[in-house]
């Protein structure tokens, strides 16, 4: 997997910050003079942060498709949580949201 996309990042660009426990969509705060990428006040060198001995945190490219899939997954989880349901699809989650007027955004 190529890391060329890291070279083109600038402040305000979307990225995923990912660890074993979770994945979040966020924006780049800034790029330092030495080329380190700063997200959530955490500095990443070549897209990785190894300051935590137990879990490495990495940046992942936030393509339009990846953002769409991430938002769909988060939306489905939110509706499942609201419904207490274990197995529903994205389409079902959207329908339930509309029917019950849960006002859960995508």
Secondary structure, DSSP 8 states (H G I E B T S, - for coil): ---HHHHT--TT-EEEEE-SS-EEEEE--EE-TT--EEETTEEEBTTEE--SSS--EEEEE--HHHHHHHHHHHHHHHHHHHHT-S---HHHHHHHHHHHT-----
